[in-house]
Amino acid sequence: MRRLPAEWEPQSGVMLTWPHADSPWADQLDRVEALYAALAAMKWPRRRTTTPEKRPMLKPLQQLCLAVTLPLALCAQAAEDADTLYQISTIDALLAGVYDGVATVGDALKHGDFGLGTFEALDGELLVLDGIVYQAAADGQVREMPPETATPFVAVTAFATDLTLTPPGPQGYGAFKDWLEAKLPSHNIAYAIRVDGQFASVTYRSVPRQEKPYPSLLEASKQQRVFQQTEITGTLIGFWCPSFTKGVNVPGFHLHFLSEDHSHAGHVLDFELTAGSAQLDLTNGWDILLPMNPAFLATDLGEDRSAALHSVEQRKSGR
Ligand SMILES: [Zn+2]
């Protein structure tokens, strides 16, 4: 006979169970399954996941197990998962024209191998993929950048896949956002998002290097160069951040694109995804380095810059 140990005893595993579609909880199954899939995907020590067959009905004992094991699982997740989004400066400082370098991209790489941002003087879009930093310059060139390159704003994480999702079919950016947002286990944590796929088209932009006195990002983005590639393979690199991060990072989706041959890259404005796979890294830590430079310290960051951010993020016109 086997017995279930009490929660304070050594555990050889955690059982996650949930009801089936014919139970009174049927209308909540979508949310529950997404959350449990994410929990099962977490970085457990010595993880082994087995999926038993569906049972016709939960027995009272199993319901009790669900009540006991779920809080345990959440505690273990907080202790074991050290996923942290590390960012330098804030999006509103960038919108206000604070483009002085705060740290080097080499410093940022100590905190993650995946992410996005920009370079000192707003010299193009920054992408980090598999520990390599790329510059998508406004002249359309893509370059690997050395560690000593300065950045005024960057967000990185050590990417480890927690959840892999396959889009149901070809999708434009709008449909992709709706689809993926509905799949997120919670809207109160951040996600690093990596999508490897084939694209019928990708529209992206880069911004040219600015001179002092620096204009706002809204002004600078009027000089952006917009590019479009068709029938291209590549990777979307970015984050989804909760709405409460307004002013600090970009609420919702912020994605950059890097083609498979590393010859095309930029900040994503639009795309038509033909097929691909989305990997999500659930990120519940947040580490922010605030610049100690005069421009940052003297800038009024109390203003609501949401409208400017929306325009900068989505604008499809440029030089
Ligand atoms: Zn961007």
Residues whose N, C-alpha, C, O or C-beta is under 5 A from the ligand:
A	BS01	ZN	L255 H267
